[in-house]
Amino acid sequence: MFVNAVESIKGAIRPMHIIRRRFSDNAILPDIATLFFVNEFGYAITSKRVSSVLQAAANVENLYRMYLQKRSELPHDESFRFALKRLEKDMKLTPDSLIQIRYAFMGCAKGNIRIQCTPHPKYDLALLHFTTDDGYLYRDHVTFASEPPKQGQSVCRLGFPMPEFKNFRLNEEKDAIEFADIGKNGSSLFALDGTVTRFLSDGERSFAVETSNAGPVGMNGAPLFDTEGHVVGMQSGIGVMLLGADIKMEAPNKESYVDHGTMHLAVHTHLDVIKDFLHAQNVLFYEA
């Protein structure tokens, strides 16, 4: 059903590779996100998760460098271990604290890339603008549908749910994690279809489209599109619906509950929210 649609849209979709370093054991944790381009001038949209990573990378790096500086100033005597523990406590560094974050936008642009990120002031949406003097690497841009999807409509998402890349390491000499020319450097596109189940409103407007079949977190930022390949939304998160419980009488004055569990659904930023934001930012986009 979506074969031609996937072929028409996949050239506009790109992954963001993310690696994080943990304080306690230097473990490197890979992660991934999805974005897609809306025109030929380097403008793409994704979820706010990406914009938070960009800011967090700088904040975490500054904190770790501050820690290293303060650690170097501690007296190296019998009080060192106690002073070090106190320093870690004062700076709120725990074994699970992240001390470095690195990211790479794959297949987006060449050369010295400059990235401007503008998050939506209210909804889960962010605009990325890639500028470079050496040209772009993505092959196409999406076309938006002229109307929002309808309840019961079949739709599909295409993104990067799993961080399959392995091209990273800890550079002990620089005391830093980095991407390198080792191991697998790519991740696979993944198509996931579903049905529009309902629309979510905050009293001001319909801001999200809910669909069956939740996608993994890495799909956040992936386009939601119809059978023609026209974008009708963008995956922004996962919703959980409680399915309720039945009451059974086991004995007089005694009740037991049968829990039917939960249903996981996907939540997508509404088409109209995306279009309004692009208009507000004076960004060119295309409609069917």
VODOBA-218645 format. One line per 2 residues: number of its first residue (from 1); for each residue x, y, z of C-alpha. Coordinates in nm, 3 decimals, always signed. Layout:
BEGIN
NUM	X Y Z; ...;
This chain:
BEGIN
1	+0.000 +0.000 +0.000; +0.281 +0.242 +0.085;
3	+0.555 +0.113 -0.150; +0.539 +0.406 -0.392;
5	+0.490 +0.654 -0.109; +0.804 +0.531 +0.068;
7	+1.005 +0.555 -0.254; +0.887 +0.912 -0.311;
9	+0.966 +1.039 +0.039; +1.276 +0.855 +0.161;
11	+1.524 +1.092 -0.006; +1.418 +1.370 +0.232;
13	+1.462 +1.172 +0.556; +1.789 +1.166 +0.750;
15	+1.911 +1.035 +1.087; +2.082 +1.218 +1.371;
17	+2.337 +0.995 +1.546; +2.394 +1.063 +1.914;
19	+2.649 +0.921 +2.159; +2.662 +0.983 +2.533;
21	+2.936 +0.908 +2.787; +2.856 +0.808 +3.142;
23	+3.056 +0.933 +3.442; +3.101 +0.610 +3.638;
25	+3.241 +0.370 +3.380; +3.298 +0.568 +3.059;
27	+3.028 +0.362 +2.890; +2.926 +0.506 +2.552;
29	+2.552 +0.498 +2.492; +2.431 +0.529 +2.129;
31	+2.100 +0.694 +2.042; +1.926 +0.817 +1.729;
33	+1.660 +1.060 +1.608; +1.493 +1.139 +1.275;
35	+1.448 +1.459 +1.073; +1.318 +1.543 +0.727;
37	+1.376 +1.830 +0.485; +1.093 +2.058 +0.373;
39	+1.269 +2.245 +0.092; +1.590 +2.261 -0.110;
41	+1.748 +2.535 +0.104; +1.857 +2.327 +0.403;
43	+1.544 +2.359 +0.619; +1.430 +2.049 +0.807;
45	+1.191 +1.973 +1.090; +1.211 +1.728 +1.378;
47	+1.094 +1.689 +1.736; +1.206 +1.907 +2.025;
49	+1.415 +1.613 +2.143; +1.678 +1.718 +1.890;
51	+1.688 +2.079 +2.004; +1.726 +1.961 +2.364;
53	+2.023 +1.744 +2.265; +2.199 +2.039 +2.101;
55	+2.172 +2.247 +2.418; +2.244 +1.958 +2.653;
57	+2.567 +1.875 +2.468; +2.711 +2.217 +2.549;
59	+2.585 +2.220 +2.908; +2.715 +1.871 +2.990;
61	+3.055 +1.942 +2.833; +3.094 +2.266 +3.033;
63	+3.006 +2.089 +3.357; +3.256 +1.810 +3.299;
65	+3.537 +2.049 +3.209; +3.461 +2.249 +3.523;
67	+3.480 +1.927 +3.725; +3.818 +1.837 +3.574;
69	+3.952 +2.183 +3.652; +3.836 +2.171 +4.014;
71	+3.968 +1.816 +4.054; +4.311 +1.926 +3.936;
73	+4.315 +2.191 +4.210; +4.255 +1.944 +4.495;
75	+4.555 +1.873 +4.721; +4.707 +1.532 +4.645;
77	+4.744 +1.414 +5.002; +4.556 +1.182 +5.237;
79	+4.247 +1.403 +5.209; +4.222 +1.372 +4.829;
81	+3.966 +1.089 +4.816; +3.738 +1.260 +5.067;
83	+3.768 +1.594 +4.887; +3.697 +1.425 +4.552;
85	+3.379 +1.264 +4.683; +3.266 +1.599 +4.823;
87	+3.338 +1.768 +4.489; +3.131 +1.509 +4.304;
89	+2.846 +1.556 +4.551; +2.860 +1.935 +4.525;
91	+2.847 +1.914 +4.145; +2.570 +1.651 +4.160;
93	+2.774 +1.397 +3.965; +2.639 +1.045 +4.019;
95	+2.747 +0.717 +3.853; +2.472 +0.760 +3.593;
97	+2.548 +1.126 +3.516; +2.628 +1.208 +3.155;
99	+2.957 +1.389 +3.107; +2.976 +1.416 +2.728;
101	+2.733 +1.418 +2.437; +2.830 +1.414 +2.070;
103	+2.599 +1.422 +1.768; +2.622 +1.396 +1.392;
105	+2.360 +1.482 +1.130; +2.407 +1.213 +0.867;
107	+2.378 +1.281 +0.495; +2.255 +1.639 +0.537;
109	+2.529 +1.874 +0.421; +2.898 +1.884 +0.330;
111	+3.195 +2.078 +0.465; +3.178 +2.325 +0.749;
113	+2.813 +2.298 +0.856; +2.635 +2.562 +1.061;
115	+2.306 +2.465 +1.224; +2.042 +2.700 +1.357;
117	+1.774 +2.535 +1.571; +1.441 +2.704 +1.645;
119	+1.204 +2.510 +1.873; +0.831 +2.574 +1.866;
121	+0.734 +2.783 +2.171; +0.455 +2.542 +2.272;
123	+0.430 +2.221 +2.071; +0.671 +1.933 +2.008;
125	+0.835 +2.064 +1.692; +1.171 +2.217 +1.602;
127	+1.305 +2.379 +1.285; +1.663 +2.314 +1.176;
129	+1.846 +2.524 +0.920; +2.168 +2.381 +0.776;
131	+2.398 +2.630 +0.603; +2.719 +2.538 +0.425;
133	+2.938 +2.663 +0.143; +2.988 +2.311 +0.005;
135	+2.636 +2.197 -0.079; +2.374 +1.960 +0.055;
137	+2.368 +1.581 +0.056; +1.996 +1.507 +0.089;
139	+1.824 +1.416 -0.235; +1.473 +1.554 -0.202;
141	+1.222 +1.739 +0.014; +0.874 +1.638 +0.128;
143	+0.540 +1.759 +0.000; +0.272 +1.832 +0.259;
145	-0.090 +1.723 +0.217; -0.339 +2.001 +0.156;
147	-0.572 +1.871 +0.431; -0.518 +1.694 +0.768;
149	-0.577 +1.317 +0.782; -0.914 +1.173 +0.875;
151	-1.003 +0.932 +1.154; -0.968 +0.574 +1.031;
153	-0.727 +0.671 +0.752; -0.427 +0.447 +0.684;
155	-0.097 +0.629 +0.729; +0.271 +0.539 +0.749;
157	+0.591 +0.662 +0.914; +0.947 +0.630 +0.787;
159	+1.240 +0.688 +1.020; +1.532 +0.548 +1.212;
161	+1.412 +0.363 +1.522; +1.734 +0.177 +1.609;
163	+2.090 +0.311 +1.660; +2.271 +0.046 +1.457;
165	+2.586 +0.254 +1.400; +2.909 +0.144 +1.574;
167	+3.157 +0.407 +1.452; +3.245 +0.565 +1.787;
169	+3.513 +0.530 +2.054; +3.667 +0.685 +2.363;
171	+3.980 +0.883 +2.277; +4.170 +0.843 +2.602;
173	+4.441 +1.090 +2.500; +4.180 +1.366 +2.454;
175	+3.954 +1.231 +2.730; +3.662 +1.255 +2.490;
177	+3.420 +1.037 +2.299; +3.419 +1.078 +1.923;
179	+3.289 +0.943 +1.596; +3.560 +0.760 +1.400;
181	+3.623 +0.564 +1.080; +3.559 +0.231 +1.248;
183	+3.267 -0.012 +1.246; +2.927 +0.038 +1.089;
185	+2.845 +0.404 +1.031; +2.483 +0.377 +0.912;
187	+2.136 +0.295 +1.040; +1.840 +0.146 +0.854;
189	+1.522 +0.321 +0.750; +1.216 +0.157 +0.899;
191	+0.857 +0.183 +0.771; +0.568 +0.145 +1.015;
193	+0.205 +0.182 +0.915; -0.105 +0.236 +1.127;
195	-0.447 +0.396 +1.144; -0.547 +0.741 +1.262;
197	-0.728 +0.673 +1.590; -0.814 +1.024 +1.717;
199	-0.704 +1.387 +1.740; -0.569 +1.552 +2.055;
201	-0.670 +1.905 +2.155; -0.556 +2.138 +2.430;
203	-0.862 +2.363 +2.419; -0.689 +2.604 +2.184;
205	-0.653 +2.380 +1.881; -0.600 +2.023 +1.761;
207	-0.228 +1.990 +1.812; -0.164 +1.618 +1.761;
209	-0.272 +1.315 +1.559; -0.278 +0.979 +1.734;
211	-0.224 +0.654 +1.546; -0.216 +0.285 +1.623;
213	+0.121 +0.106 +1.636; +0.359 +0.317 +1.840;
215	+0.707 +0.367 +1.695; +1.028 +0.351 +1.900;
217	+1.178 +0.674 +2.034; +1.422 +0.697 +1.742;
219	+1.122 +0.748 +1.513; +1.048 +1.080 +1.682;
221	+1.090 +1.339 +1.409; +0.979 +1.096 +1.136;
223	+0.718 +1.212 +0.883; +0.366 +1.071 +0.897;
225	+0.235 +1.041 +0.541; -0.055 +0.910 +0.336;
227	-0.061 +0.657 +0.051; +0.043 +0.931 -0.193;
229	+0.354 +1.014 +0.009; +0.214 +1.349 +0.127;
231	+0.311 +1.443 +0.482; +0.021 +1.479 +0.730;
233	+0.218 +1.504 +1.056; +0.543 +1.423 +1.240;
235	+0.593 +1.162 +1.512; +0.664 +1.336 +1.840;
237	+0.609 +1.074 +2.107; +0.438 +0.764 +2.239;
239	+0.106 +0.764 +2.423; -0.019 +0.502 +2.667;
241	-0.389 +0.419 +2.698; -0.507 +0.232 +3.005;
243	-0.752 -0.037 +2.902; -0.933 -0.049 +3.235;
245	-1.025 -0.341 +3.458; -1.309 -0.584 +3.512;
247	-1.444 -0.650 +3.860; -1.511 -1.011 +3.958;
249	-1.680 -1.120 +4.279; -1.478 -1.403 +4.432;
251	-1.658 -1.420 +4.765; -1.906 -1.217 +4.968;
253	-1.771 -0.865 +5.031; -1.452 -0.943 +4.842;
255	-1.361 -0.814 +4.497; -1.074 -0.893 +4.262;
257	-0.967 -0.693 +3.959; -0.858 -0.825 +3.622;
259	-0.622 -0.573 +3.465; -0.638 -0.568 +3.087;
261	-0.310 -0.378 +3.058; -0.224 -0.086 +2.835;
263	-0.217 +0.003 +2.466; +0.078 +0.195 +2.322;
265	-0.004 +0.447 +2.054; +0.197 +0.699 +1.854;
267	+0.145 +1.075 +1.887; +0.225 +1.309 +1.598;
269	+0.246 +1.686 +1.573; -0.055 +1.797 +1.371;
271	-0.014 +1.901 +1.007; -0.166 +2.245 +1.073;
273	+0.075 +2.312 +1.362; +0.368 +2.235 +1.131;
275	+0.240 +2.455 +0.848; +0.162 +2.746 +1.079;
277	+0.510 +2.728 +1.231; +0.679 +2.721 +0.891;
279	+0.470 +3.020 +0.782; +0.564 +3.207 +1.102;
281	+0.934 +3.141 +1.033; +0.900 +3.246 +0.666;
283	+1.018 +2.905 +0.549; +0.923 +2.783 +0.203;
285	+0.743 +2.447 +0.187; +0.544 +2.259 -0.074;
287	+0.182 +2.137 -0.072; +0.004 +1.883 -0.288;
